[in-house]
Amino acid sequence: MKKTRTWILGTMILLASLDAVASYAQQTAAVGVNKEAMAVVDKMIVAMGGRKVLESIKDTTISGTAEIVQFGITVPITIYQKEPNKMRMDITIAEANMTIIQAFDGQKGWYTNPQSGSTEEMPDFMAKEMARQAGENQALLYPQKSSVTYALKPKAAIEGKDYIVLEQTQADGHKTTLYLDPDTSLPYKTETRTLDQNGAEVDSTTFSTNYQKVGGTMVPYSVRVVQNGSDAQRMTITAVTYNTNLDDAFFTLK
């Protein structure tokens, strides 16, 4: 049971690690005066589907599998998001005969306690990460309500290609570096600091590949996460659906 609990805790920070999945087609936009950086952001928005299409999305369901490399297991996972700031992730764990839920209802986070199987409020460090993820789309579509800024950095060579580099800074000072493919303007690599299962900060790099068109948006169907230089998680998306009228109660602690 101890081993099962340990890797379950590892999945609890999956949302924070898989930043590119949670914002599948909608990266945060900036409020600022850096016109060069904003021009690049605008190109990224267009590449991901365009403002009109993104504004029409009220809720999203992403299904797939997540491989937890450290423990050599692959689990089914479903991520739900509802605008403006609700998110939920369900992870089915056959070995423990249970489903772990992590959710943010717009004000607080809650999750399934892997020891008791009951649902309870999240630790603060988990809730903060999930709240950041849940609000990303609003920062894109309504930047006047956000305090996010972008800075254009020198290009970076990756496998013989010069990638466009943007540094994103959120209102709380959290920084994320985006590496955009110069041919598509889509994110390929994302670097940030995230949290491990104990709440300690780690360097996290996400690689997003195999983009496919869904409902007018471009979605990375393959995501690989590296933490502190070692493979941590790999996610394969199998389905993405929009606007299924998810109920607010679905995200609320019962």
C-alpha positions in Angstrom: 0.0 0.0 0.0 2.9 2.4 0.7 4.2 2.0 -2.8 0.8 2.5 -4.3 0.3 5.7 -2.2 3.7 7.0 -3.3 3.0 6.8 -7.0 -0.5 8.0 -6.5 0.9 11.2 -4.9 3.2 11.4 -8.0 0.1 11.6 -10.2 -1.3 14.4 -8.1 1.1 16.9 -9.6 0.4 15.6 -13.1 -1.6 18.7 -14.1 1.1 21.0 -13.0 3.7 19.1 -15.0 1.6 18.7 -18.1 1.2 22.4 -18.6 0.9 22.0 -22.3 -2.0 19.6 -22.0 -4.0 21.6 -19.6 -3.7 24.6 -22.0 -4.0 22.3 -25.0 -4.9 25.0 -27.4 -4.9 28.2 -25.3 -1.7 29.6 -23.9 -1.8 32.7 -21.6 -1.6 36.1 -23.2 0.2 39.1 -21.9 -0.6 42.5 -20.6 2.3 44.7 -21.4 4.1 47.0 -23.9 6.5 44.5 -25.5 5.1 44.8 -29.0 7.6 42.3 -30.4 6.7 39.7 -27.9 3.0 40.3 -28.3 3.3 39.9 -32.1 4.7 36.5 -31.5 1.9 35.7 -29.0 -0.6 36.7 -31.6 0.9 34.4 -34.1 0.8 31.5 -31.6 -2.9 32.2 -30.9 -3.7 32.1 -34.6 -1.7 28.9 -35.0 -3.7 27.3 -32.2 -7.0 28.0 -33.8 -7.6 31.8 -33.6 -9.3 34.0 -31.1 -12.9 33.4 -32.3 -12.6 29.7 -32.1 -11.0 29.8 -28.7 -13.6 32.2 -27.3 -16.3 29.7 -28.4 -14.9 27.0 -26.1 -16.8 26.9 -22.8 -15.7 23.5 -21.6 -13.2 20.8 -22.6 -12.8 17.1 -21.9 -9.4 15.5 -22.7 -9.0 11.7 -22.5 -5.9 9.6 -22.7 -3.3 7.6 -20.8 -0.4 8.8 -18.6 2.7 6.8 -18.1 4.4 7.4 -14.7 7.9 6.5 -15.7 9.4 6.1 -12.2 6.9 3.4 -11.3 6.6 1.8 -14.7 2.8 2.0 -14.9 0.3 3.5 -17.3 -3.0 4.8 -16.1 -6.1 6.1 -17.9 -6.6 9.8 -17.3 -9.4 12.3 -18.1 -9.0 16.1 -17.7 -12.1 18.3 -17.6 -12.0 22.1 -17.8 -14.8 24.7 -17.6 -14.5 28.4 -18.1 -13.6 30.6 -16.5 -11.6 28.8 -13.8 -12.7 25.2 -13.1 -10.7 22.0 -13.6 -10.9 18.4 -12.7 -8.7 15.3 -13.4 -9.7 11.7 -12.9 -7.1 9.0 -12.8 -8.2 5.3 -12.8 -5.8 3.1 -10.8 -6.5 -0.6 -11.4 -3.9 -1.8 -8.9 -5.7 0.0 -6.1 -9.2 -0.5 -7.5 -10.0 3.2 -7.2 -10.2 6.4 -9.1 -8.2 9.4 -7.8 -9.9 12.8 -8.4 -8.2 16.1 -8.3 -10.3 19.2 -8.8 -10.5 23.0 -8.5 -14.0 24.5 -8.3 -12.9 28.1 -8.9 -12.2 28.9 -5.3 -10.6 25.8 -3.7 -9.0 22.5 -4.6 -10.0 19.0 -3.5 -8.9 15.5 -4.1 -9.3 11.8 -3.3 -7.2 10.8 -0.3 -5.3 7.7 -1.5 -5.1 6.3 2.1 -8.8 6.6 3.1 -10.5 6.8 -0.3 -12.5 9.8 0.9 -12.5 13.3 -0.7 -11.1 16.3 1.1 -9.6 19.7 0.5 -6.1 19.8 -1.2 -2.9 20.9 0.5 -2.3 24.5 -0.3 0.7 23.8 -2.7 -1.5 21.5 -4.9 -4.4 23.9 -4.9 -2.2 26.8 -6.0 -0.8 24.9 -9.0 -4.2 23.7 -10.0 -5.7 27.2 -9.7 -3.0 28.5 -12.0 -3.8 25.9 -14.6 -7.6 26.5 -14.3 -7.3 30.2 -15.0 -4.9 30.1 -18.0 -7.5 30.4 -20.8 -9.1 33.5 -19.3 -5.6 35.1 -19.2 -5.4 34.5 -22.9 -8.9 35.7 -23.9 -9.3 38.6 -21.5 -5.8 39.9 -20.8 -7.1 43.1 -19.3 -8.1 41.1 -16.3 -4.6 39.6 -15.9 -1.2 40.9 -15.1 0.8 38.4 -17.3 3.7 39.7 -19.3 5.9 38.3 -22.1 9.5 39.0 -23.0 11.0 37.9 -26.3 14.3 36.1 -25.7 17.2 35.2 -28.1 16.4 32.2 -30.3 17.5 28.8 -29.1 18.8 26.0 -31.4 17.1 22.7 -30.9 18.1 19.8 -33.1 19.4 22.1 -35.8 16.4 24.5 -35.8 16.2 28.0 -34.3 13.2 28.1 -32.0 11.4 31.4 -31.0 11.7 31.9 -27.2 9.2 33.7 -25.0 9.4 34.2 -21.3 6.1 34.4 -19.6 5.7 36.0 -16.1 2.4 35.7 -14.3 1.1 38.1 -11.6 2.6 36.0 -8.8 6.0 36.0 -10.4 5.8 32.5 -11.7 7.9 32.2 -14.9 7.5 29.9 -17.9 9.7 29.8 -21.0 8.0 28.7 -24.2 9.9 27.5 -27.3 7.8 27.9 -30.4 8.5 26.1 -33.6 9.4 28.8 -36.2 7.6 26.9 -39.0 4.2 26.5 -37.1 4.3 29.0 -34.2 3.1 26.1 -32.0 4.8 25.4 -28.6 7.3 22.5 -28.8 9.1 22.9 -25.5 8.1 24.5 -22.2 10.3 25.1 -19.2 9.2 26.1 -15.7 9.5 25.3 -12.0 6.8 23.0 -10.7 6.3 20.9 -7.6 6.9 17.3 -6.8 4.7 15.0 -4.7 6.2 16.5 -1.5 5.7 20.1 -2.5 9.3 20.7 -3.3 10.2 22.8 -6.4 11.8 20.9 -9.4 12.8 22.0 -12.9 10.2 20.7 -15.3 10.5 20.6 -19.1 7.5 19.6 -21.3 7.8 18.5 -24.9 4.5 18.7 -27.0 4.4 16.9 -30.3 2.0 15.1 -32.7 -0.3 18.1 -33.0 -3.7 17.3 -34.5 -6.7 19.5 -35.5 -9.7 19.2 -33.3 -12.7 21.5 -33.6 -10.6 24.1 -35.3 -7.9 24.0 -32.6 -4.4 22.4 -32.7 -3.9 19.9 -29.9 -0.6 18.1 -28.9 -1.5 14.4 -28.7 1.8 13.4 -27.3 3.4 15.1 -24.2 6.6 14.1 -22.5 7.6 15.6 -19.1 11.2 15.7 -17.8 11.8 16.7 -14.2 15.3 17.5 -12.9 16.8 16.0 -16.0 14.9 12.6 -15.8 11.8 11.4 -17.6 8.8 11.7 -15.3 5.7 11.3 -17.3 4.4 10.7 -20.8 0.9 11.3 -21.9 -0.9 10.2 -25.0 -4.2 11.8 -25.8 -6.9 9.7 -27.4 -9.8 12.1 -27.6 -10.6 15.8 -27.1 -14.2 17.1 -27.0 -15.5 20.7 -26.5 -18.7 22.2 -25.2 -20.5 19.2 -23.6 -22.2 21.4 -21.0 -20.3 20.3 -18.0 -22.2 21.1 -14.8 -20.6 23.3 -12.1 -21.4 20.6 -9.5 -19.1 18.2 -11.3 -16.2 20.3 -10.0 -17.5 20.7 -6.5 -16.4 18.8 -3.4 -19.3 16.6 -2.2 
